[in-house]
Amino acid sequence: MAADTPLTTLTLAELRRRTSAKWRVYPDDVLPLWVAEMDVPLAPPVAAALAEAVALGDTGYAAGTGYAEALAAFAAARWNWTDLSVGRTTAVPDVMNGIATLLHLVSEPGDVVVLCVPAYPPFFAYVGYAGRRIVEVPLRDDGRLDLDALDEAFGRARAMCANPVFLLCNPHNPTGVVHTRGELEAVAALAGRHGVRVIADEIHAPVVFPEAPFTPYLSVDGSETGFSVMSASKGWNLAGIKAAVVVAGPAAAADLARIPMQISHGASHFGVIAHTAAFRDGGDWLDLLLADLVASRALLADLLGEHLPGVGYRQPEGTYLAWLDCRGLGIPASAGTPGAFFGDRAKVALSPGESFGVGGAGHVRLNFATSPQILTEAVARMGEALRSI
């Protein structure tokens, strides 16, 4: 990585001055590689937009469609998705609140939500809080969608309730798989056959690598009744400045119109300003970040080979999250789960695999959106801890 790129700018001492969850949940002797926050400075266009708002005292309510317009232009330029209609969008407070709102719109309490597991842990919490039942469908061994299993699950869900929903994660968290156009077309066909509504969490869409271009779910044939929920949060590290956009397929526009005012007016004005600036003007910075992440992904592979050769690791096609299979490392049961072991013995905080549902036991999720120095030290600590048992 070249000097002064997004992941090489900040020192560990500077990062420890941050007060966000990543740097405050654990003590200072722990290296935090868990939650999806990146160790980057704010992209200059985003910082400039926020500074201007502060200087103007522009701290009122969000208004207008500038956010959706910026997303549509970004989608056309980056993903060749030219039919993202601003008229079929609405702002929401964040991606998970958008998903929860859509669940309330298109299903009823007791209805079924299908998840491909392992899955992002808040999916379980939000679906449960909405009073919906979950059907878990394991991914294939290579982390890709099991279309035969989805076909069976969609049929079962339809038999169980009137309004089944498939919550699709694209790109997938935690595996980093970027679903292909063919896979998404197959999902849309299965959903149409079984009468399943699809809600796509596409928050990681800007963070994909050259070998696996991103395909928006709503850009494939058969997706007309579906939804996408998008945000600049992951691509530009804006989780603390909340705002997201729900996009409806052409046959779902009437559902979108039923989103209550308290939700559609819930996006932060500063969030809208920041996310709009990211999509509109942050492309050059994003390209620098992606180059950093490609290098960080490769560095992680080398470090694991050196310090943890028994770990299972498939380089992700998107996101900055690595899904590590620790079942072959020989960690004794008395030492706890891999996440607990590495947290206690190596002082490296990782996301525990068991929180991701079926298929997560024996795994950890590692966030490699950090500096080469921090990543190197963290994996070296993990290897040393393993050798000590």
C-alpha positions as CSV (number, residue, x, y, z in Angstrom):
1,M,0.0,0.0,0.0
2,A,1.2,3.5,-0.8
3,A,1.7,6.0,2.0
4,D,-1.2,8.2,3.0
5,T,-3.9,6.1,1.5
6,P,-7.1,5.6,3.5
7,L,-5.9,2.6,5.5
8,T,-2.4,3.9,6.1
9,T,-3.0,7.4,7.3
10,L,-4.0,6.9,11.0
11,T,-1.8,5.5,13.7
12,L,-2.9,3.2,16.5
13,A,-2.5,6.1,19.0
14,E,-4.8,8.3,16.8
15,L,-7.4,5.5,16.4
16,R,-7.5,5.0,20.2
17,R,-8.7,8.5,20.6
18,R,-11.9,7.6,18.9
19,T,-15.0,7.1,21.0
20,S,-17.1,4.8,18.7
21,A,-18.0,1.2,19.6
22,K,-15.0,-0.3,17.8
23,W,-12.6,1.5,20.1
24,R,-14.5,1.7,23.4
25,V,-16.1,-1.7,23.9
26,Y,-12.8,-3.4,24.7
27,P,-9.9,-2.4,26.9
28,D,-6.9,-0.6,25.4
29,D,-4.7,-3.7,25.4
30,V,-7.1,-5.3,22.8
31,L,-6.8,-4.9,19.1
32,P,-10.4,-4.5,17.8
33,L,-11.0,-6.3,14.5
34,W,-14.7,-7.0,15.1
35,V,-17.5,-4.5,14.3
36,A,-17.7,-3.2,10.7
37,E,-16.0,0.2,11.2
38,M,-13.0,1.0,9.1
39,D,-9.8,2.6,10.4
40,V,-9.8,5.4,7.9
41,P,-10.1,9.2,8.0
42,L,-13.3,10.8,6.6
43,A,-13.3,11.1,2.8
44,P,-12.5,14.7,2.0
45,P,-15.7,15.4,0.0
46,V,-17.8,14.1,2.9
47,A,-15.7,16.1,5.5
48,A,-16.1,19.3,3.3
49,A,-19.9,18.8,3.0
50,L,-20.3,18.4,6.8
51,A,-18.0,21.3,7.6
52,E,-20.0,23.6,5.3
53,A,-23.3,22.5,7.0
54,V,-21.8,23.2,10.4
55,A,-20.5,26.6,9.2
56,L,-24.0,27.5,8.0
57,G,-25.7,26.1,11.1
58,D,-27.6,23.8,8.6
59,T,-28.8,21.5,11.3
60,G,-32.5,21.2,10.6
61,Y,-34.6,18.4,9.0
62,A,-33.6,16.5,5.9
63,A,-35.5,17.4,2.7
64,G,-35.5,16.7,-1.0
65,T,-34.3,13.8,-3.2
66,G,-30.6,14.7,-3.5
67,Y,-29.5,11.5,-1.7
68,A,-31.5,9.2,-4.1
69,E,-30.3,11.2,-7.1
70,A,-26.7,10.8,-6.1
71,L,-27.2,7.1,-5.5
72,A,-28.9,6.7,-8.9
73,A,-25.9,8.4,-10.6
74,F,-23.4,6.3,-8.7
75,A,-25.4,3.1,-9.6
76,A,-25.4,4.0,-13.3
77,A,-21.7,4.8,-13.3
78,R,-20.5,1.9,-11.2
79,W,-23.0,-0.9,-11.7
80,N,-24.5,0.0,-15.1
81,W,-27.9,0.1,-13.3
82,T,-29.6,2.9,-15.3
83,D,-33.2,2.3,-14.3
84,L,-33.0,3.2,-10.6
85,S,-36.0,5.5,-10.4
86,V,-35.8,8.2,-7.9
87,G,-39.6,8.2,-7.8
88,R,-39.5,4.7,-6.3
89,T,-37.2,5.6,-3.4
90,T,-37.6,6.9,0.1
91,A,-35.1,7.8,2.8
92,V,-35.1,5.9,6.0
93,P,-33.0,6.2,9.2
94,D,-30.6,3.3,8.3
95,V,-30.6,0.0,6.5
96,M,-31.8,-2.2,9.4
97,N,-34.7,0.2,10.2
98,G,-35.6,0.2,6.5
99,I,-35.6,-3.6,6.5
100,A,-37.8,-3.7,9.6
101,T,-40.2,-1.3,8.1
102,L,-40.5,-3.3,4.9
103,L,-41.2,-6.5,6.9
104,H,-44.1,-4.7,8.6
105,L,-45.4,-3.5,5.2
106,V,-45.3,-6.8,3.2
107,S,-45.8,-9.5,6.0
108,E,-47.8,-10.1,9.1
109,P,-46.8,-11.2,12.6
110,G,-46.0,-15.0,12.5
111,D,-45.1,-14.9,8.8
112,V,-41.8,-16.5,7.7
113,V,-38.6,-14.8,6.8
114,V,-36.0,-17.0,5.0
115,L,-32.3,-16.3,5.8
116,C,-29.2,-17.8,4.2
117,V,-26.9,-18.7,7.0
118,P,-24.4,-17.9,8.4
119,A,-26.0,-14.4,8.4
120,Y,-25.4,-10.9,9.8
121,P,-26.5,-11.2,13.5
122,P,-28.9,-8.2,13.6
123,F,-31.1,-10.0,11.0
124,F,-32.1,-12.5,13.7
125,A,-32.8,-9.7,16.3
126,Y,-34.8,-7.5,14.0
127,V,-36.8,-10.3,12.4
128,G,-37.6,-11.6,15.9
129,Y,-38.5,-8.2,17.2
130,A,-40.9,-7.9,14.3
131,G,-42.7,-11.1,15.4
132,R,-41.7,-13.0,12.3
133,R,-40.4,-16.6,12.2
134,I,-37.1,-17.5,10.7
135,V,-36.3,-20.4,8.3
136,E,-32.5,-20.8,8.0
137,V,-31.0,-22.1,4.8
138,P,-27.3,-23.0,4.9
139,L,-25.0,-21.7,2.2
140,R,-23.0,-24.2,0.2
141,D,-19.6,-25.2,1.5
142,D,-18.0,-22.6,-0.9
143,G,-20.2,-19.9,0.7
144,R,-22.5,-19.5,-2.3
145,L,-26.3,-19.7,-2.4
146,D,-27.7,-23.2,-2.4
147,L,-30.5,-22.7,-5.0
148,D,-32.0,-26.2,-4.5
149,A,-32.2,-25.6,-0.7
150,L,-33.8,-22.2,-1.3
151,D,-36.4,-23.7,-3.6
152,E,-37.3,-26.1,-0.9
153,A,-37.3,-23.4,1.8
154,F,-39.4,-21.0,-0.3
155,G,-42.0,-23.8,-0.8
156,R,-42.0,-24.6,2.9
157,A,-42.3,-20.9,3.8
158,R,-45.3,-20.5,1.5
159,A,-47.0,-23.6,3.1
160,M,-46.4,-22.0,6.5
161,C,-47.8,-18.5,5.9
162,A,-49.5,-16.2,3.5
163,N,-46.7,-13.6,3.1
164,P,-43.2,-15.2,3.1
165,V,-40.1,-13.0,2.7
166,F,-36.6,-13.7,1.7
167,L,-34.0,-11.4,3.3
168,L,-31.1,-11.4,0.8
169,C,-27.6,-10.1,1.8
170,N,-25.8,-8.9,-1.3
171,P,-22.8,-8.9,-1.0
172,H,-23.1,-11.5,1.7
173,N,-22.1,-10.8,5.3
174,P,-20.1,-12.6,6.8
175,T,-18.7,-14.7,3.8
176,G,-17.9,-11.8,1.5
177,V,-19.5,-13.6,-1.5
178,V,-20.8,-11.3,-4.2
179,H,-23.8,-13.0,-5.8
180,T,-23.6,-13.3,-9.6
181,R,-26.3,-12.1,-12.0
182,G,-27.2,-15.7,-12.8
183,E,-27.6,-16.5,-9.1
184,L,-29.8,-13.4,-8.5
185,E,-31.9,-14.2,-11.6
186,A,-32.4,-17.7,-10.2
187,V,-33.4,-16.2,-6.8
188,A,-35.9,-13.9,-8.5
189,A,-37.4,-16.8,-10.5
190,L,-37.8,-19.0,-7.4
191,A,-39.3,-16.1,-5.5
192,G,-41.8,-15.5,-8.3
193,R,-42.7,-19.2,-8.4
194,H,-43.4,-19.4,-4.7
195,G,-44.9,-15.9,-4.1
196,V,-42.0,-14.8,-1.9
197,R,-41.1,-11.1,-1.5
198,V,-37.4,-10.3,-1.6
199,I,-35.8,-7.6,0.5
200,A,-32.1,-7.1,-0.4
201,D,-29.7,-5.6,2.1
202,E,-27.1,-4.1,-0.3
203,I,-25.2,-1.9,2.2
204,H,-21.8,-3.4,1.2
205,A,-22.5,-2.9,-2.5
206,P,-19.7,-0.2,-3.0
207,V,-17.1,-2.5,-1.5
208,V,-16.5,-5.2,-4.2
209,F,-13.3,-6.3,-5.8
210,P,-12.4,-6.5,-9.5
211,E,-13.0,-10.2,-9.9
212,A,-16.6,-10.0,-8.8
213,P,-18.6,-7.1,-10.0
214,F,-21.7,-6.1,-8.1
215,T,-25.2,-6.8,-9.5
216,P,-28.0,-4.9,-7.9
217,Y,-30.9,-7.3,-7.2
218,L,-33.5,-5.0,-8.7
219,S,-31.6,-4.9,-12.0
220,V,-32.3,-8.6,-12.8
221,D,-35.4,-10.0,-14.5
222,G,-38.2,-11.1,-12.2
223,S,-37.2,-8.7,-9.3
224,E,-40.1,-6.3,-9.9
225,T,-41.8,-7.0,-6.6
226,G,-38.6,-6.7,-4.6
227,F,-36.8,-4.0,-2.6
228,S,-33.3,-2.9,-2.1
229,V,-32.0,-1.0,0.9
230,M,-28.8,0.9,0.2
231,S,-26.4,3.3,2.0
232,A,-23.0,4.9,1.8
233,S,-22.4,3.6,5.4
234,K,-19.9,0.8,4.7
235,G,-18.2,2.2,1.7
236,W,-17.3,5.5,3.4
237,N,-17.4,4.6,7.1
238,L,-20.5,6.6,7.9
239,A,-22.3,4.2,10.4
240,G,-22.4,7.0,13.0
241,I,-24.1,9.5,10.6
242,K,-27.3,7.6,9.8
243,A,-29.3,7.6,6.5
244,A,-30.3,5.0,4.0
245,V,-32.4,4.7,0.9
246,V,-35.1,2.1,0.2
247,V,-35.6,1.4,-3.5
248,A,-38.7,-0.4,-4.7
249,G,-39.1,-2.5,-7.8
250,P,-41.7,-1.3,-10.3
251,A,-44.4,-3.7,-8.9
252,A,-43.6,-2.7,-5.3
253,A,-44.0,1.1,-5.6
254,A,-47.5,1.0,-3.9
255,D,-46.0,-0.7,-0.9
256,L,-43.3,1.9,-0.7
257,A,-45.9,4.6,-0.7
258,R,-47.3,3.1,2.5
259,I,-44.1,3.8,4.6
260,P,-45.3,6.0,7.4
261,M,-44.1,9.6,7.7
262,Q,-42.3,8.9,11.0
263,I,-40.0,6.5,9.2
264,S,-39.5,8.4,5.9
265,H,-38.7,11.5,7.8
266,G,-36.3,9.8,10.2
267,A,-33.1,10.1,8.3
268,S,-30.6,12.5,9.9
269,H,-30.0,15.7,7.9
270,F,-26.3,15.4,8.5
271,G,-26.6,11.7,7.4
272,V,-28.3,12.7,4.2
273,I,-25.6,15.4,3.6
274,A,-22.8,13.0,4.2
275,H,-24.1,10.1,2.2
276,T,-25.1,12.3,-0.7
277,A,-21.6,13.7,-0.8
278,A,-20.1,10.2,-0.7
279,F,-22.1,8.9,-3.6
280,R,-21.8,12.1,-5.6
281,D,-18.2,13.1,-5.0
282,G,-16.5,10.3,-3.1
283,G,-15.6,7.9,-6.0
284,D,-11.9,8.7,-6.2
285,W,-11.5,8.2,-2.5
286,L,-13.4,4.9,-2.7
287,D,-11.1,3.7,-5.4
288,L,-8.1,4.4,-3.1
289,L,-9.8,2.5,-0.4
290,L,-10.6,-0.5,-2.6
291,A,-6.9,-0.7,-3.6
292,D,-6.0,-0.7,0.1
293,L,-8.5,-3.4,0.8
294,V,-7.2,-5.6,-2.0
295,A,-3.8,-5.3,-0.5
296,S,-5.1,-5.9,3.0
297,R,-7.0,-9.0,1.8
298,A,-3.8,-10.4,0.3
299,L,-1.8,-9.5,3.4
300,L,-4.3,-11.3,5.6
301,A,-3.9,-14.5,3.5
302,D,-0.1,-14.3,3.9
303,L,-0.3,-13.7,7.6
304,L,-2.7,-16.6,8.1
305,G,-0.4,-18.9,6.2
306,E,2.5,-17.9,8.4
307,H,0.8,-17.8,11.8
308,L,-2.4,-19.8,11.5
309,P,-1.9,-22.3,8.7
310,G,-4.7,-24.5,9.9
311,V,-7.4,-21.9,9.5
312,G,-9.9,-22.1,6.7
313,Y,-10.0,-18.8,4.7
314,R,-11.5,-18.0,1.4
315,Q,-10.7,-14.5,0.2
316,P,-13.9,-12.5,0.1
317,E,-15.1,-11.1,-3.2
318,G,-16.6,-8.0,-1.5
319,T,-16.8,-6.4,2.0
320,Y,-13.8,-6.0,4.2
321,L,-14.8,-9.0,6.3
322,A,-13.0,-12.3,6.5
323,W,-14.9,-15.4,7.6
324,L,-12.3,-17.7,9.3
325,D,-13.0,-21.4,9.9
326,C,-11.1,-22.2,13.1
327,R,-12.3,-25.7,13.5
328,G,-9.0,-27.2,12.4
329,L,-6.8,-25.2,14.7
330,G,-7.1,-27.6,17.7
331,I,-8.4,-25.0,20.2
332,P,-9.6,-27.2,23.1
333,A,-13.2,-26.9,24.3
334,S,-11.9,-25.8,27.7
335,A,-10.5,-22.7,26.1
336,G,-13.9,-21.6,24.9
337,T,-15.1,-20.7,21.4
338,P,-12.5,-19.4,18.9
339,G,-13.8,-15.8,19.4
340,A,-13.4,-16.1,23.2
341,F,-10.0,-17.8,22.9
342,F,-8.5,-15.1,20.7
343,G,-10.1,-12.4,22.8
344,D,-8.8,-13.7,26.1
345,R,-5.4,-15.2,25.0
346,A,-4.4,-13.0,22.1
347,K,-6.1,-9.8,23.0
348,V,-7.7,-9.6,19.6
349,A,-11.4,-8.9,19.4
350,L,-13.3,-10.7,16.6
351,S,-16.9,-11.3,15.9
352,P,-17.9,-14.8,17.3
353,G,-19.1,-17.2,14.7
354,E,-21.9,-18.6,16.8
355,S,-23.8,-15.3,16.6
356,F,-24.2,-15.8,12.9
357,G,-26.6,-18.7,13.1
358,V,-26.3,-22.2,11.6
359,G,-22.8,-22.8,10.2
360,G,-21.2,-20.2,12.4
361,A,-19.9,-22.4,15.2
362,G,-16.1,-22.7,15.1
363,H,-15.7,-19.6,13.1
364,V,-14.9,-15.9,13.6
365,R,-15.3,-12.8,11.5
366,L,-12.3,-10.6,11.2
367,N,-12.5,-7.0,9.9
368,F,-9.3,-6.4,7.8
369,A,-10.1,-2.7,7.1
370,T,-7.2,-1.6,9.2
371,S,-3.6,-0.7,8.7
372,P,-1.0,-3.3,7.7
373,Q,0.8,-2.7,11.0
374,I,-2.3,-3.4,13.1
375,L,-3.4,-6.4,11.0
376,T,0.1,-7.9,11.2
377,E,0.3,-7.5,14.9
378,A,-3.2,-9.0,15.4
379,V,-2.6,-12.1,13.4
380,A,0.8,-12.6,15.0
381,R,-0.8,-12.4,18.4
382,M,-3.4,-15.0,17.4
383,G,-0.7,-17.3,16.2
384,E,1.3,-16.9,19.4
385,A,-1.8,-17.6,21.5
386,L,-2.4,-20.8,19.5
387,R,1.1,-22.0,19.9
388,S,0.9,-21.5,23.7
389,I,-1.8,-24.2,24.2
